[in-house]
Amino acid sequence: MSVQDIPPEFEELLNRLLDSPEGEFSSTEFETFQNILEQHPEAMHQYFEYIDINTGIKSDWSERLQALEQIVTRETPAPSSAPVITQVHTPGPRRSRFINYALVAVASMMIFLLMEWMIAGRFFWNQPQVVKTEQPVADLPYIATLTRATDCVWGGNAPPKFSGQRLLSQDLFLEEGYAEFRFDTGVRLVIEGPTKIKMDSTCCATVSSGKVVLHGYEAAPEFALVTPQLTFHDIGTEYGARIDADGEVDLHVFEGSVRVDPNQGNQLFTESIIITEGQAKHLKENRADDIQIKPEDFKREVPNNPKNLQAIREETRAYDSFHPPVISDPESFSDWRNAGIGWKNPWRNKLNGGDPARGDSQPLKSLTGRKLAENQLGLVELRKGNTAWRTLEKPVRLNKDAIYYLSFYIQKQKSGKGTNKQYGNLSLQTSTPGNHQNNILLGMSSQNFSTLRAGMQVIENAPPLQSEQTYFFVAKIVASENAMDQIFMRAFAPEESIPSHEPPVWTCTTEPFRDSSVYDQVRLHAARNANFLFDELRIGTTWDSVINTQSPESAP
């Protein structure tokens, strides 16, 4: 835009504004003059130059903006603190000092706004809203579980914290001790320190150096164990491998066969070879030399450290045998609500307070099928909508890294009614009113299916369980502060033996999910048309603490 485009009335208004006596310039004329300045940058520039001459303001724009900042950010100044402006008097009527000051401020502000519009295409009050958002953390899938660890000393930045921990893809360094990893496909790896290993996926691991025993799993896809030079693929296999840092390997095949493939870029091994059961090879460069097979050189299973009752007691957070301290006559009236350890209060019929929970005591019976101590005898029978609540001294916290185990015996009685409202369960819930949709529930459905519920996930698995048969439910709760949570549940039938360590196969498993709830309530419930027996409730931090048949109350 050129000077010729400026409206002709601009110069007249400019002269009248600057040279007119005080009050002679009307508000309408001032508004017209202001509109011209806003719409015509050349008019603004001409006006500012004229002001510079008459007021002594420097022409440097940065200094103009600094002067403007001092003006607009200061409270209404006292006369003594007002900026000093050197006046250059010209012939004509005396102008108001206040008007000159205001005009300089207005002009400077307009220049500032014009600059912002020309540079940014917007005014400061139209700044785009910047929403700071954190990049979402990718929910990496779990690929394995540290099932057992004995005398372990871990190196590295993120070592496992406890047995039972779920593992993402990561590098691990076992300096000392023995550890077993069960991949989600069912394959097991037993390592002996010092060993450097990386969990790549559910079907692959990389060992830089160390000693490893792989236990194959028939239903699992082929598992690849990658070493610096070679990759081993199991074929229904159990084998041991000692991997040196330079890539040489002693491979001992105990069962099945192993296919040995060269890694990409390995020009020394040009073809795959098969090593069968009973053979052992020293693999070096492009050679495979026979060596004597020595199963005794490998820890094929992680050795167990027997735990005494005191250690199990320390790992137990809550226990209830439902054995009343005093047996009444009739026995069904015995007060079963105060038994056990790890509780803040007795069983009650409402979440927060209320009357004692309703239910019949059977103090001389047990669902375990084993010989128990006298103080372990007892079970509770809930029916016709009975609900019992109890508060934990130590809550199950899903807002931090931890592993919890929970177990109880359950038996569904025949009620003679229809299949509607025939379910019974145990659940972990919170004390927060209205937040019970975030519960963890285990039990039997009206159709007798074993049921696991966590939040919005409901898993029911066939075949159905049988009424008047006792089942031992064990749950594993994986809690993570920054990763995903997950829950596993196994319903053991009466004829099944309880393994000494957590099983490779679970009855129900949730998908990984996020939950930061603090579960401090345990609820037992039998639906309106149902009748259920509950016995031997345990919550602990290890598998041993919830499958041991001894009473933790007996520990010193």
Steps between C-alpha positions, in 0.01 A plus 500: 500500500638844399460850645255584220257243643466692826160680519539876434333594827786335693740792474232749603404288798863450593568874502183578694573229754851619571453874472145561614426653839404262781157351450451629144549154341171308528465133595350424157800653325735310729321170416532573127868575544551178696329290230731647236803408707373141542422449131797680343849403619655791308276743689614340826864530396458867394322583823768333710780686322320827565464413868871412514591845374270679741574294810861394464416128505771288343423324177630162610195275521635285781542807718147609409366166619702523822355843566156363422553209742589746776183695431247214477632292793522781753212583730364853463822688578543785738600821325851478637557154347361573153753462216664824396436591135692784347258730326589681177268801479369611166300810420132474570267445795641322805416128494397300800790305645261224594370468144855483362585230748188304419558533127852366534370203696221434251734528205757273658236246582372508144851449366544207734170345388582562136835329535340202671235474226756522222733245660263253665173565319312544828474723807628397841148444636442244223798285590431136413450289808794269548401182674793320650444132470733225604583246240297190584708218637471199276336209676765241426376143529619267773694208358621295797489448876783462748354190662779408740823653624751367751798690646482749214720808466385713208699763315383757247267797528164323526542166680199287593372571850330178603395154389171503311579831329375542147766610252506719194766480233819602680867427563582314820828413667503227763830532682442215747236242578235316301183625334219349293303691239177363357411659168135549421521225240585250777873467428723519810855629527717427803809720521801490729703807583698662358273516195400789274164449334246710310132413480418575137149356466287210615687281251853637514778590742860611447782376722828689472680274746422260783330167567142421397272197510196512272189292569283482190123489507309281256222750430740793456629635172864441418720694744819672381797543734742744339872498586772727356563271201219243488128455563353187659146383421345243730323197361314360803815562688676529830856614453777681683736755348809674632572811293840666515542872439685427173199310368622143548232266638485163672157357416364194688170352382316308775171439318372550145714678244647842431540669164804725484488787250764763422410856587468756224845601383663185635692369202667218693191288557344475159239231570273391782587191700284282727627385839296216646425367848805369685747700290720791603697731271760771536404757238784722384521703183403250228570190706276275711722273709362213706536527876375288789148581611489610865153572640653545845677815378168683478230604747201357318262628768532788743582359844244578767588656831263340750301758691416468865165596644630836618607596145158402366334700778695809392383452141136461610299822508163360609365160605163370614414140584145595612563315824306662787686551829201356684270232356136556584215258532362473236827531309348706222473795740873505575662838436722438196540873422812573705737221394833542328774762473556808283154655547387832643154388609260204502291392204195727462200515268571845351799671347549765766376380834166334549396187687707181520499301178235233466615146442508160665810364666615141463793510746600131486500458122748589227504513121872426468475122512815497712573447864517844656583648835202551728507874458481459121176308506189693413327643196223747434179446304335793319166478326192692384685822419735498801791741467798536732752789495834527676776763491865408440775644718729498195309582179565349159644801317499508122668842495850364564722216383400189694383141470210367706359151531156405631349158571184352647289186489148519361215253461161559344208324667197377312209729572216330312408824325544624146830609350426869550692677780712196575843663506745545786834675523777673689600850392750770585342844512576851619360708784423783258122528455386448143835359386413131520498457124879476539492174691686174464259207520554122505237232531238288329227624269137389503593254225790369717774647283814620675490879481765771516403865477725806507346836419311457173657164417302186576657162424301178539654170398358156434462223593256587777587421859289253693267578787591342836860467382773702672725718287816678605521842336837674474545843345813691412471879481775683314504865605712759319551867564595594144430185297183299451326290766387143447317228693521120476269248663515123531219279629645169625266201507504262800701235315771746391819540700608854587842570345785639707528795265250690287360301208582547132131498413229712665126450483425869434733784403413863442641714227750755636316809628563814702367537852636713785237401756580415860294196594455491876171305516432128463141401425344154507167468324238237423220595261133492590440141389849372583667319785882506527765380744827694544815390681872576552529850356857623453660811348878517468795612293629159388359179361619315810309732732160408351540127432658397830263294710644607833335776695708821502345571840716221638824668399710642787 
